[in-house]
Amino acid sequence: MHHRPFKQVDVFTAHAYRGNPLAVVLDGTGLSTEAMQQFTDWTNLSEATFLLPPTEAGRADGADYRVRIFCPGRELPFAGHPTLGSCHAWLEAGGQPRTAGQVVQECGVGLVRLRREGARLAFAAPPLRQSGPLPEADVQLIARGLGVARSDIVAHAWCDNGPNWRGVLLRSAEQVLALQPDGAVLAGLEVGVVAPRGQAGMGRAQGDAQGIAFEVRAFFPGHDGLIEDPVTGSLNAALAQWLIGAGLAPPRYIASQGTALGRAGRVHVQQDGADLWIGGDSVTCVAGQVLL
């Protein structure tokens, strides 16, 4: 064991302690998978990441660094807030991209491109691994688990981009915020719930008075039952691909997430040609060393 540089970053917020925290070990060289998982579980955060040099193949394809992403109990091939938070920490620690204005991250799903938008970072959403409507049996199960009528789910889709999200669209943000899901019914499912704020999100208005088009909540299985994630990049990326592709959202919008948990996450979505960019601010809250 030895001391390794470490940062704890709050992601999808410009205000510390209002987003989704991430533990970033800036040098994961030589750590076993078991050690990474043990540390992740110890942090009691939704995710921890470990930065490494790119693989030979990744470097040949332009990768600046490699990241391994863990949540309690398992490793993830991709996740959005760890992607932004890891890149923020890497740049803040002196990382130099090989191509000006672009960072290329290597992770379990392959290469993910990031770009700066002022002080904000954004990643290019990876392709969906599964899309299209959910099976009706799943929709009915999700409705029961969320405590809503089946008719309140006005649209639904697979939103699988690494995490196996099932996305459902409800009628209003107020309905989303009032949800009290039944963890026993939704056991084993990763469920993303979204609804428009005001008249936004249906290809008409651009958002409420704050410019926010959608309210989002994310539920997934954990060690102690169902967990709610404060702000979720992978889910928002997949939701945007679905909603924009289906004409249910404008090509540029802001989503709010974490409201029900006392957070104020803001996810900036922008379609730019063939790319869909998912952006957010990040703030470093803790910097130092960790013994691993």
C-alpha positions as CSV (number, residue, x, y, z in Angstrom):
1,M,0.0,0.0,0.0
2,H,1.1,3.5,-0.6
3,H,-0.3,7.1,-0.8
4,R,-2.0,8.0,-4.1
5,P,-3.3,11.4,-5.2
6,F,-7.1,11.7,-4.6
7,K,-9.9,14.1,-5.2
8,Q,-13.6,14.0,-4.3
9,V,-15.5,15.9,-7.0
10,D,-19.1,17.1,-7.0
11,V,-20.5,16.7,-10.5
12,F,-23.4,18.3,-12.4
13,T,-23.3,21.4,-10.2
14,A,-21.4,24.6,-10.0
15,H,-22.1,24.8,-6.2
16,A,-20.3,22.4,-3.9
17,Y,-22.4,19.7,-2.2
18,R,-25.4,20.2,-4.5
19,G,-24.6,17.6,-7.2
20,N,-23.4,14.0,-7.2
21,P,-20.1,13.3,-5.5
22,L,-17.4,11.1,-7.0
23,A,-14.2,9.6,-5.5
24,V,-11.3,9.8,-8.0
25,V,-8.0,8.0,-7.4
26,L,-5.7,9.7,-9.8
27,D,-3.2,6.8,-9.9
28,G,-4.7,3.4,-10.0
29,T,-1.6,1.7,-11.3
30,G,-1.0,-1.7,-9.7
31,L,-4.3,-1.9,-7.9
32,S,-6.3,-5.2,-8.2
33,T,-9.9,-5.2,-9.1
34,E,-10.6,-6.4,-5.6
35,A,-8.8,-3.5,-4.1
36,M,-10.7,-1.0,-6.3
37,Q,-14.0,-2.6,-5.4
38,Q,-13.2,-2.6,-1.7
39,F,-12.2,1.0,-1.7
40,T,-15.4,1.9,-3.6
41,D,-17.6,0.1,-1.2
42,W,-15.7,1.9,1.7
43,T,-16.3,5.4,0.3
44,N,-20.1,4.9,0.6
45,L,-20.5,6.9,-2.6
46,S,-22.5,6.0,-5.7
47,E,-19.2,5.6,-7.7
48,A,-15.4,5.8,-7.5
49,T,-13.0,5.9,-10.4
50,F,-9.4,4.9,-10.9
51,L,-7.3,6.6,-13.5
52,L,-4.7,4.6,-15.5
53,P,-2.6,4.9,-18.6
54,P,-4.4,4.0,-21.8
55,T,-4.0,0.5,-23.1
56,E,-1.8,0.1,-26.1
57,A,-4.8,-0.1,-28.4
58,G,-6.5,2.8,-26.7
59,R,-3.4,5.0,-27.0
60,A,-3.1,4.1,-30.7
61,D,-6.7,5.3,-31.1
62,G,-6.0,8.6,-29.3
63,A,-6.9,7.9,-25.7
64,D,-5.5,10.4,-23.2
65,Y,-6.2,8.2,-20.1
66,R,-8.1,5.1,-19.1
67,V,-10.6,4.9,-16.3
68,R,-12.2,2.1,-14.4
69,I,-15.5,2.9,-12.9
70,F,-17.0,1.1,-9.9
71,C,-20.2,1.4,-7.9
72,P,-21.0,-0.5,-4.7
73,G,-20.7,-4.2,-5.6
74,R,-19.6,-4.1,-9.2
75,E,-17.7,-2.5,-12.0
76,L,-19.4,-0.4,-14.7
77,P,-18.4,-0.2,-18.4
78,F,-19.6,3.4,-18.5
79,A,-21.2,6.0,-16.3
80,G,-21.7,9.7,-17.0
81,H,-21.0,11.6,-13.8
82,P,-17.8,9.5,-13.3
83,T,-16.8,10.4,-16.8
84,L,-17.1,14.2,-16.2
85,G,-15.7,14.1,-12.7
86,S,-12.7,12.0,-13.7
87,C,-11.9,14.3,-16.6
88,H,-12.3,17.3,-14.3
89,A,-9.9,15.8,-11.8
90,W,-7.4,14.7,-14.5
91,L,-7.3,18.2,-16.1
92,E,-7.1,19.9,-12.7
93,A,-4.1,17.7,-11.8
94,G,-2.2,18.8,-14.8
95,G,-3.4,16.3,-17.5
96,Q,-2.6,17.5,-21.0
97,P,-4.9,16.3,-23.9
98,R,-3.1,15.1,-27.0
99,T,-5.6,17.1,-29.1
100,A,-6.3,20.7,-28.2
101,G,-9.9,21.2,-27.1
102,Q,-10.7,17.5,-26.8
103,V,-10.1,14.8,-24.2
104,V,-10.4,11.1,-25.1
105,Q,-11.3,8.7,-22.3
106,E,-10.9,5.0,-22.5
107,C,-13.3,2.9,-20.5
108,G,-15.3,-0.3,-20.6
109,V,-17.5,0.7,-23.5
110,G,-14.5,1.9,-25.6
111,L,-13.4,5.5,-26.2
112,V,-15.5,8.5,-25.1
113,R,-14.8,12.0,-26.3
114,L,-15.1,15.0,-24.1
115,R,-15.0,18.7,-24.9
116,R,-14.9,22.0,-22.9
117,E,-17.9,24.4,-22.9
118,G,-16.4,27.3,-21.1
119,A,-15.8,26.0,-17.5
120,R,-18.1,23.1,-18.2
121,L,-17.2,19.7,-19.6
122,A,-19.4,17.6,-21.9
123,F,-19.1,14.0,-23.1
124,A,-20.4,12.6,-26.4
125,A,-23.1,10.1,-25.5
126,P,-22.0,6.5,-26.4
127,P,-24.4,4.6,-28.7
128,L,-27.3,2.8,-27.0
129,R,-26.7,-1.0,-26.7
130,Q,-30.4,-1.6,-26.6
131,S,-33.3,0.7,-27.7
132,G,-37.0,0.5,-28.6
133,P,-40.1,0.1,-26.5
134,L,-40.0,-1.9,-23.3
135,P,-42.0,-5.2,-23.0
136,E,-45.5,-4.4,-21.7
137,A,-44.9,-6.7,-18.7
138,D,-42.0,-4.5,-17.7
139,V,-44.0,-1.3,-18.1
140,Q,-46.8,-2.7,-15.9
141,L,-44.3,-3.8,-13.3
142,I,-42.6,-0.4,-13.3
143,A,-45.9,1.4,-12.9
144,R,-46.8,-0.8,-9.9
145,G,-43.3,-0.2,-8.4
146,L,-43.6,3.5,-8.9
147,G,-47.1,3.6,-7.5
148,V,-48.6,5.2,-10.6
149,A,-51.4,4.1,-13.0
150,R,-50.2,2.4,-16.2
151,S,-51.9,5.2,-18.1
152,D,-49.6,7.7,-16.4
153,I,-46.7,6.3,-18.3
154,V,-47.1,8.1,-21.6
155,A,-44.0,6.7,-23.3
156,H,-41.2,4.2,-22.5
157,A,-38.0,2.8,-24.0
158,W,-34.8,0.8,-23.3
159,C,-32.1,3.3,-22.4
160,D,-29.2,0.8,-22.2
161,N,-25.8,2.4,-22.7
162,G,-23.8,0.3,-20.3
163,P,-26.1,0.5,-17.3
164,N,-29.3,-1.3,-18.3
165,W,-31.7,1.6,-17.8
166,R,-35.4,1.3,-18.5
167,G,-36.8,4.8,-19.2
168,V,-40.4,5.9,-18.6
169,L,-42.0,9.3,-19.4
170,L,-44.6,10.5,-17.0
171,R,-47.1,13.4,-17.4
172,S,-45.6,16.0,-15.1
173,A,-42.6,16.9,-13.0
174,E,-44.8,17.2,-10.0
175,Q,-45.7,13.5,-10.4
176,V,-42.0,12.5,-10.7
177,L,-41.1,14.4,-7.6
178,A,-43.9,12.8,-5.6
179,L,-42.8,9.2,-6.4
180,Q,-42.2,6.9,-3.5
181,P,-41.1,3.7,-5.3
182,D,-41.5,0.2,-3.9
183,G,-38.0,-1.3,-3.8
184,A,-39.4,-4.9,-3.5
185,V,-41.4,-4.5,-6.7
186,L,-38.5,-2.8,-8.6
187,A,-35.8,-5.2,-7.3
188,G,-33.1,-5.8,-9.8
189,L,-34.3,-3.1,-12.2
190,E,-32.5,0.2,-13.2
191,V,-35.4,2.6,-13.8
192,G,-35.1,6.2,-15.1
193,V,-38.2,8.4,-14.8
194,V,-38.6,11.7,-16.7
195,A,-41.3,14.3,-17.2
196,P,-41.6,17.8,-18.6
197,R,-41.5,20.9,-16.4
198,G,-44.2,23.3,-17.5
199,Q,-44.9,22.9,-21.2
200,A,-41.3,22.0,-22.0
201,G,-39.9,18.9,-23.6
202,M,-42.6,18.0,-26.1
203,G,-41.0,19.9,-29.0
204,R,-42.7,23.1,-28.1
205,A,-41.4,25.3,-25.3
206,Q,-37.8,25.6,-24.1
207,G,-38.4,25.0,-20.4
208,D,-39.8,26.6,-17.3
209,A,-38.9,30.0,-15.9
210,Q,-35.5,28.7,-15.0
211,G,-34.9,27.3,-18.4
212,I,-35.3,23.7,-17.2
213,A,-37.1,21.4,-19.6
214,F,-37.3,18.1,-17.7
215,E,-37.2,16.6,-14.2
216,V,-35.4,13.3,-13.9
217,R,-35.1,10.6,-11.2
218,A,-33.0,7.4,-11.3
219,F,-33.5,4.3,-9.2
220,F,-31.2,1.2,-9.2
221,P,-30.6,-1.8,-7.0
222,G,-28.0,-1.6,-4.2
223,H,-26.8,-3.6,-1.3
224,D,-29.6,-2.5,0.9
225,G,-32.4,-2.4,-1.6
226,L,-33.4,0.3,-4.1
227,I,-31.1,3.4,-4.3
228,E,-31.8,6.8,-5.8
229,D,-28.9,8.4,-7.6
230,P,-28.6,12.2,-7.2
231,V,-27.6,13.1,-10.8
232,T,-27.0,10.5,-13.5
233,G,-25.0,11.2,-16.7
234,S,-25.5,7.8,-18.3
235,L,-29.3,7.9,-17.8
236,N,-29.6,11.5,-19.0
237,A,-27.5,10.6,-22.1
238,A,-29.8,7.7,-22.9
239,L,-33.0,9.6,-22.2
240,A,-31.8,12.4,-24.5
241,Q,-31.1,9.9,-27.3
242,W,-34.6,8.5,-26.9
243,L,-36.6,11.7,-26.4
244,I,-34.9,13.8,-29.0
245,G,-35.0,10.9,-31.5
246,A,-38.7,10.4,-30.8
247,G,-39.5,14.1,-31.2
248,L,-40.4,14.4,-27.5
249,A,-37.7,16.9,-26.6
250,P,-36.0,19.8,-28.4
251,P,-32.4,19.3,-29.6
252,R,-31.0,21.5,-26.7
253,Y,-32.4,21.5,-23.2
254,I,-31.5,21.4,-19.5
255,A,-32.6,18.6,-17.2
256,S,-32.9,18.9,-13.4
257,Q,-32.2,15.9,-11.2
258,G,-31.7,15.4,-7.4
259,T,-34.5,17.7,-6.3
260,A,-36.1,15.0,-4.3
261,L,-32.8,14.5,-2.4
262,G,-32.2,18.1,-1.7
263,R,-29.6,18.5,-4.6
264,A,-29.7,20.8,-7.5
265,G,-28.2,18.8,-10.4
266,R,-28.2,20.4,-13.8
267,V,-27.6,18.4,-17.0
268,H,-27.0,20.3,-20.2
269,V,-28.0,18.4,-23.4
270,Q,-27.1,19.5,-26.9
271,Q,-27.5,17.7,-30.2
272,D,-24.7,18.8,-32.6
273,G,-24.9,17.0,-35.9
274,A,-24.5,13.2,-35.3
275,D,-23.2,13.8,-31.7
276,L,-25.2,14.3,-28.6
277,W,-23.3,16.1,-25.8
278,I,-24.1,15.7,-22.1
279,G,-22.5,18.5,-20.1
280,G,-22.3,19.7,-16.5
281,D,-20.1,21.7,-14.1
282,S,-17.9,20.0,-11.6
283,V,-16.4,21.3,-8.3
284,T,-13.5,19.7,-6.3
285,C,-14.5,19.4,-2.7
286,V,-11.7,17.3,-1.3
287,A,-8.1,17.0,-2.5
288,G,-5.3,15.1,-0.9
289,Q,-4.0,11.5,-0.7
290,V,-5.5,8.1,0.0
291,L,-3.6,5.0,1.2
292,L,-4.2,2.2,-1.2
